[in-house]
Amino acid sequence: MHFMQRERRAKKKILSLLLGFNLIVTSSIALSEGILTLEQAEQIALIDEPGIVSQQWQAQSLSEQSIADGQLMDPKLQIGLSNMPTDTFEFDQENMTQFKVGIVQQFPSGDTLNIKQQKTQKQSELIQSRISERKLIIIKDIRLTFLEIYYWELAKKTINKNKRLFSQLVNIVQSMFSVGRNNQQDLIRAQLELSRLDVRLTKITQKVNTQRSKLSRWLGAQKSSLPLAGKLPELSIPVLSDDFETLSQLFYSHPKIQEVDKKMEISRKDIDLAKESYKPGWGLNVSYGYRDNKPNGMKRSDFLSAGVTIDLPLFTANRQDKKLLAKEHSYQSLKDKRVELLRQLVADLQEEAANEEQLHNRHQLYNNLLLPQAKQQAQASLLAYQSDQGDFADVMRAYIDELNANLDERRIAVDHLQSKAKILYFTSSFERQDMRKQADVGFR
């Protein structure tokens, strides 16, 4: 009788622990002050980001360079001595001996200067497109890393609380075994599951540290170590058309396509420059020749000279023609690359959209079916054990299955948000119309 009462008390204690376990695994993380939200992480990452700042300086450099490229070449000063007699080297001996000072100014062919200026400005705009692309990449990386840390931190907290529960179960089973009311297999099973939790915690800690290190690239070591907000962020994605052409047109405003468009504009300027090379460039030469007086003192007149040099692009077959053809081929290559990139972006977006939909469906399945079923199974096994119709191994297996189901649901919820983050990388530059806010079910 004494043993039976002691066993019932032990079973009641197990019952209270296991009933409280469901509340433990579904509780949210309590964070202290100084938490890090996703929005704050994004803002911090974009402030004074070295890669963006470097590209901004590069864009400013090209913008200034474009002004310089539109200017004429500096004039050249010519200083010389002409017709000096070699028998006496006397400056006043011969009438043609003179000291000459001249200015030479070159003028490029056609509208070359204006086109060069426009080309350099387009290069500056190309850098701006790359800056926009880098911002999108950083935001995507921050979101993916933040959400990954969120999952592993929550998994670590859940496993730690589950470990405390299993430690108490080990003590209870050990107590029952000492009085002969349980077999050694139950004790070994409880100790085995506790050891498995330690192994899982070690792996989870490694995952957390790895993801925190990735986050420190953008936020720094101090900010990346802050505790995360206790609630999953919400990410809204636009309604996407299934039509390939419609999506292709939406991608025209994406920085990746804008970058190719700027390269095409630069290539067109190269074609214009090649066409201008068919036109003659020319140069102006103006000089003043000073002559000394004659030996008898009679004054000699000084000379003023002017001349024009003109390029003669007569033999264009192997120079201008080939250069123009090369630039046209380069432009055509960029056109085809743009088409290829559009197809790739649309295909990647459609693939990710399909993945997001599947994750949404799986998340609903877990919330509506699998989690309730796992909870019912755990409760049923506990009741069977309590009424001596089941064994402790079934109870442990049922509650471990419920734990794994809860962690799987959290994994799917995070994967779903990460899929949305990838979609937003593609759609951030789309027109914001017909938006639907897809609120996540979140963590139970």
C-alpha positions in Angstrom: 0.0 0.0 0.0 2.8 2.3 0.9 4.6 1.6 -2.4 1.3 2.2 -4.4 0.7 5.6 -2.7 4.3 6.6 -3.4 4.0 5.6 -7.0 0.8 7.6 -7.4 2.4 10.6 -5.9 5.4 10.2 -8.3 3.0 9.9 -11.3 1.1 13.0 -10.2 4.4 14.9 -10.0 5.3 13.7 -13.5 1.8 14.7 -14.7 2.2 18.2 -13.4 5.6 18.6 -14.9 4.6 17.3 -18.3 1.4 19.4 -18.4 3.5 22.4 -17.7 5.9 21.5 -20.4 3.5 22.5 -23.2 3.4 26.0 -21.7 7.2 26.0 -21.4 7.9 25.2 -25.1 5.3 27.7 -26.4 6.3 30.7 -24.2 8.0 33.7 -25.8 11.4 34.8 -25.0 11.5 37.5 -22.3 14.1 40.0 -23.1 15.6 42.8 -21.0 16.0 46.4 -22.0 18.3 47.1 -24.9 16.7 44.6 -27.4 17.5 44.7 -31.1 14.6 44.8 -33.5 14.8 43.9 -37.2 14.0 47.5 -38.3 16.8 48.8 -36.0 19.2 46.3 -37.4 18.4 47.4 -41.0 18.9 51.1 -40.1 22.2 50.5 -38.3 23.5 48.4 -41.2 22.9 51.1 -43.8 24.4 54.0 -41.7 27.9 54.7 -42.8 28.3 51.2 -44.4 31.9 51.3 -45.8 31.0 49.7 -49.1 28.2 52.2 -49.7 30.3 55.1 -48.6 33.1 54.0 -50.9 30.8 53.8 -53.9 29.3 57.2 -53.1 32.8 58.7 -53.2 33.4 57.0 -56.5 30.1 58.3 -57.9 31.0 61.8 -56.8 34.5 61.4 -58.3 33.0 60.5 -61.7 30.5 63.4 -61.5 33.4 65.8 -61.0 35.4 64.1 -63.7 32.5 64.5 -66.2 32.9 68.3 -66.0 36.6 68.0 -66.7 36.0 65.7 -69.6 33.9 68.3 -71.3 36.7 70.9 -71.5 39.2 71.6 -74.2 42.7 70.5 -73.8 45.0 73.0 -72.3 46.8 75.2 -75.0 50.5 74.5 -75.6 53.1 77.3 -75.4 55.8 77.1 -78.1 59.1 78.9 -77.6 61.9 78.7 -80.2 64.8 80.3 -82.0 64.7 80.2 -85.8 67.3 80.6 -88.5 70.3 81.3 -86.2 73.5 81.6 -88.3 76.0 79.0 -87.3 79.1 80.8 -88.5 78.8 83.6 -85.9 75.7 82.8 -83.8 74.9 86.5 -83.8 71.2 87.2 -83.4 71.2 90.4 -85.6 73.3 89.1 -88.5 70.6 87.6 -90.7 67.2 89.0 -91.6 65.4 85.7 -90.9 66.8 85.0 -87.5 64.0 85.4 -84.9 62.8 84.5 -81.5 59.4 82.9 -81.7 56.6 82.5 -79.1 53.5 80.7 -80.2 50.3 79.2 -78.8 48.8 75.8 -80.1 45.3 74.8 -79.3 43.8 71.4 -80.3 40.1 70.9 -81.1 38.7 67.4 -81.0 36.6 66.1 -83.8 32.9 66.9 -83.9 31.0 66.7 -80.6 33.5 64.5 -78.9 33.9 66.6 -75.8 30.1 66.8 -75.1 29.8 63.0 -75.6 32.7 62.3 -73.3 31.1 64.4 -70.6 27.8 62.6 -71.0 29.6 59.2 -70.9 31.4 60.0 -67.6 28.1 61.2 -66.1 26.4 58.0 -67.1 29.3 56.1 -65.3 28.5 58.1 -62.2 24.8 57.1 -62.5 25.9 53.5 -62.9 27.6 53.6 -59.5 24.4 54.9 -58.0 22.6 51.9 -59.4 25.2 49.7 -57.8 24.6 51.5 -54.5 20.9 50.7 -54.7 21.7 47.1 -55.4 24.1 46.9 -52.5 21.4 48.3 -50.1 19.0 45.7 -51.2 21.6 42.9 -50.7 22.4 44.2 -47.2 18.8 44.4 -46.2 18.2 40.9 -47.4 21.2 39.6 -45.6 20.3 41.4 -42.4 16.7 39.9 -42.5 17.9 36.4 -43.2 20.5 36.5 -40.5 18.3 38.1 -37.9 15.6 35.6 -38.5 18.1 32.7 -38.3 19.4 34.0 -35.0 15.8 34.4 -33.8 15.1 30.7 -34.5 18.2 29.3 -32.9 17.9 31.5 -29.8 14.3 30.4 -29.3 15.3 26.7 -29.9 18.1 27.1 -27.4 15.7 28.5 -24.8 13.1 25.8 -25.4 15.7 23.0 -25.2 17.1 24.5 -21.9 13.7 24.5 -20.3 13.0 21.0 -21.7 16.4 19.9 -20.2 15.3 21.1 -16.7 12.1 19.1 -17.1 14.0 15.9 -18.1 16.4 16.3 -15.2 13.5 16.3 -12.8 12.0 13.3 -14.6 15.3 11.5 -14.3 15.3 12.1 -10.5 11.7 10.9 -10.2 12.3 7.7 -12.2 15.5 7.1 -10.3 13.5 7.5 -7.0 10.9 5.0 -8.2 13.5 2.6 -9.4 15.2 2.6 -6.0 12.0 1.3 -4.4 11.4 -1.3 -7.1 8.4 0.4 -8.8 10.2 1.0 -12.1 12.6 -1.0 -14.2 16.1 0.1 -15.1 15.2 0.7 -18.8 13.0 3.7 -17.9 15.9 5.2 -16.0 18.3 4.6 -18.8 15.8 6.0 -21.4 15.3 9.2 -19.3 19.1 9.7 -18.9 19.7 9.0 -22.6 17.1 11.7 -23.7 18.8 14.1 -21.3 22.2 13.5 -22.9 20.7 14.0 -26.3 19.4 17.4 -25.3 22.9 18.3 -24.2 24.2 17.4 -27.7 21.5 19.4 -29.3 22.3 22.4 -27.1 26.0 22.2 -28.2 25.0 22.3 -31.9 22.5 25.1 -31.3 25.1 27.2 -29.5 27.4 26.8 -32.4 24.6 27.9 -34.8 23.9 31.0 -32.7 27.5 32.0 -32.5 28.0 31.6 -36.3 24.9 33.7 -37.1 25.9 36.4 -34.5 29.3 36.6 -36.2 27.6 37.1 -39.6 25.5 39.9 -38.1 28.5 41.6 -36.6 29.8 42.3 -40.2 27.0 44.9 -40.6 26.3 46.0 -37.0 29.6 45.6 -35.2 30.4 43.2 -32.3 28.5 45.1 -29.6 25.2 45.7 -31.4 25.1 42.2 -32.9 25.3 40.7 -29.4 22.1 42.4 -28.2 19.1 40.2 -27.4 16.5 40.1 -30.1 13.0 41.3 -29.9 10.7 38.6 -28.5 8.2 38.6 -31.4 8.6 37.7 -35.0 8.7 40.7 -37.3 6.0 41.0 -40.0 7.0 41.2 -43.6 4.4 42.1 -46.3 4.9 41.1 -50.0 3.0 42.4 -53.0 0.6 40.4 -55.0 2.6 38.9 -57.9 1.3 38.3 -61.4 1.8 34.8 -63.0 2.5 36.4 -66.4 6.1 36.4 -67.4 5.9 39.6 -69.5 4.2 41.5 -66.7 6.8 40.6 -64.2 9.6 41.4 -66.7 8.2 45.0 -67.1 8.1 45.3 -63.3 11.7 44.4 -63.1 12.7 47.4 -65.3 13.0 49.5 -62.1 15.2 46.9 -60.3 18.8 48.1 -59.6 20.2 45.0 -61.4 18.4 45.9 -64.6 19.1 49.6 -64.0 22.8 48.8 -63.8 22.7 47.0 -67.2 20.6 49.9 -68.7 23.3 52.4 -67.6 26.0 50.1 -69.1 24.0 50.2 -72.3 23.8 54.0 -72.2 27.6 54.1 -71.7 28.0 51.7 -74.6 25.9 54.0 -76.8 28.1 56.9 -75.9 31.1 54.8 -77.0 29.4 54.2 -80.3 28.8 58.0 -80.7 32.4 58.6 -79.9 33.5 56.1 -82.5 31.3 57.8 -85.1 32.8 61.2 -84.2 36.2 59.8 -85.0 35.2 59.9 -88.7 35.2 63.7 -88.5 38.4 65.6 -88.7 39.9 67.1 -85.6 41.9 70.3 -86.0 44.4 72.5 -84.3 45.2 76.2 -84.4 48.8 77.6 -84.2 49.5 81.3 -83.7 53.0 82.5 -83.2 54.9 85.8 -82.9 58.5 86.1 -84.2 60.8 88.8 -82.8 63.7 90.0 -85.0 66.6 92.2 -83.8 67.7 95.4 -85.6 70.2 95.3 -88.3 73.9 95.8 -87.4 73.7 99.3 -88.8 70.7 100.0 -86.4 68.0 99.8 -89.0 64.8 98.4 -87.5 63.5 95.0 -88.7 59.8 94.1 -88.7 58.6 91.3 -86.5 56.6 88.4 -87.8 53.1 87.1 -87.0 52.3 83.6 -88.1 49.1 81.5 -87.9 48.3 78.0 -89.1 45.7 75.3 -88.9 46.3 71.5 -88.8 43.5 69.2 -89.8 43.2 65.5 -89.2 42.5 63.5 -92.4 40.6 60.3 -91.5 40.9 59.0 -95.0 41.9 55.4 -94.3 39.1 54.2 -92.0 38.9 50.5 -92.9 41.3 49.2 -90.2 40.8 51.9 -87.6 37.5 53.8 -87.4 35.4 51.1 -89.0 36.8 48.3 -86.8 36.5 50.5 -83.7 32.8 51.3 -84.5 32.1 47.7 -85.2 33.6 46.6 -81.9 31.5 49.1 -79.9 28.3 48.0 -81.7 29.1 44.4 -80.9 29.7 45.3 -77.2 26.3 47.1 -77.2 24.5 44.1 -78.7 26.2 41.9 -76.0 24.7 44.1 -73.3 21.3 43.9 -74.9 21.3 40.1 -74.9 22.7 40.1 -71.3 19.8 42.3 -70.2 17.3 39.8 -71.7 19.1 37.0 -70.0 19.1 38.8 -66.6 15.4 39.6 -66.9 14.6 36.0 -67.5 16.8 34.9 -64.6 15.2 37.4 -62.2 11.7 36.5 -63.1 12.4 32.8 -62.9 14.1 33.3 -59.4 11.1 35.3 -58.2 8.6 32.8 -59.4 10.6 30.0 -57.8 10.7 31.8 -54.5 7.1 32.7 -54.7 6.2 29.1 -55.1 8.4 28.2 -52.2 6.7 30.9 -50.0 3.3 29.5 -50.8 4.4 26.0 -49.9 5.8 27.2 -46.6 2.6 29.1 -45.9 0.6 25.9 -46.5 2.9 23.8 -44.4 2.7 26.3 -41.6 -1.0 26.2 -41.6 -0.9 22.3 -41.6 1.3 22.3 -38.5 -0.9 24.8 -36.7 -4.2 23.2 -37.6 -3.3 19.5 -37.5 0.2 18.3 -36.5 0.7 20.4 -33.3 -2.8 19.6 -31.9 -2.3 15.9 -32.8 1.2 15.8 -31.1 -0.3 17.4 -28.0 -3.1 15.0 -27.9 -0.7 12.1 -28.3 1.4 13.3 -25.4 -1.6 13.7 -23.2 -3.0 10.3 -24.2 0.3 8.5 -23.4 0.5 10.3 -20.1 -3.0 9.2 -19.1 -2.2 5.7 -20.2 0.9 5.6 -18.1 -1.0 7.1 -15.2 -3.6 4.3 -15.4 -0.9 1.6 -15.7 -1.9 0.9 -19.3 1.3 2.4 -20.8 4.9 2.6 -20.0 7.3 5.5 -19.4 9.1 5.1 -22.7 5.9 5.9 -24.6 5.4 9.0 -22.5 9.0 10.2 -23.2 8.7 9.5 -26.9 5.4 11.3 -27.1 6.7 14.4 -25.4 9.9 14.4 -27.4 7.7 14.2 -30.6 5.7 17.2 -29.4 8.9 19.1 -28.7 10.2 18.3 -32.2 6.9 19.3 -33.7 7.0 22.6 -31.9 10.6 23.3 -33.1 9.6 22.2 -36.6 6.7 24.7 -36.6 9.0 27.4 -35.5 11.5 26.5 -38.2 8.8 26.6 -40.9 7.6 30.0 -39.5 11.1 31.4 -39.8 11.7 29.8 -43.2 8.4 31.4 -44.4 9.6 34.9 -43.3 13.0 34.3 -44.9 11.3 33.4 -48.1 9.4 36.7 -47.9 12.7 38.5 -47.3 14.1 37.0 -50.5 10.9 38.0 -52.4 11.2 41.6 -51.1 14.8 41.7 -52.5 13.2 41.3 -56.0 10.1 43.4 -55.5 11.4 46.3 -53.4 11.5 48.6 -56.4 8.1 47.4 -57.8 5.2 49.9 -57.8 3.3 49.6 -54.5 -0.1 48.8 -55.7 -2.6 46.0 -54.8 -0.5 45.2 -51.8 -1.8 42.5 -49.5 -0.5 42.2 -46.0 0.3 38.6 -45.2 0.3 38.4 -41.5 2.2 35.4 -40.2 0.5 33.1 -37.8 3.7 33.4 -35.8 4.8 31.2 -33.0 2.2 29.4 -30.9 
